Amino acid sequence: MTRSAVSNTGPLALTLLALALLLAWDAAGLDVALATWAGTPVGFPWREHWFLVKVMHEGARNLSWVLVTALFISIRWPVWILRRLSAGERAQLALTTLASVMVVSLVKYTSTTSCPWDLQAFGGVAHYVSHWAWGVRDGGGGNCFPAGHASAGFAYLGGYFAFRRSSPGIARAWLACALAAGLVLGLSQQLRGAHYMSHTLWTAWVCWVTAFAIDVAARSPGWWRLGYGSSLTEPRQR
């Protein structure tokens, strides 16, 4: 199975376009307006809903970690469509997924932005401060930007880069599924008051950029040690 040559021009253009749209979203101040759809002056009625908490939050998070573990196991023992990838590409996919979660968690840990349910407008104690106001405390607990839970879906965006050379159709389908999963998880948290919509959208962008950067690095000299360019690691035929 041959790998077709691909250009980074398209992904780079998409990255910059998404960045421009995200900056426009922030400038328009749409976060609080959307939060009011689910929130009330006394809080978010859906915050403790069993389906959003037990299934969409706890269940989805646990399932995502199971899938991450499976990706690492597949580096040595690939199954299903992962057999189309070389060992190096499978390693890239697994490492990208874990790295995306870690990058989002790192940014979230250093953020002073609080969650919507912390705002005075929704029964909390904080006042709204843009997440770009670095170092400015809003009176709440902070550590709420970007959306960590949405990364349980968006972290898999790296599959697009892993597959795009050998199986472009699978790459596009994988991309669509990862985007859909991340958006659904992000919306479920928005209903609970845990995040603004921009938190979810920025998580998608961070995960995409992380995956893109790792893909560029993976094609640089030296990555062959993880399986690129070796006949021993060529993907098995169906």
Order of alpha helices (4+ residues) and beta strands (2+ residues): alpha-alpha-alpha-alpha-alpha-alpha-alpha-alpha
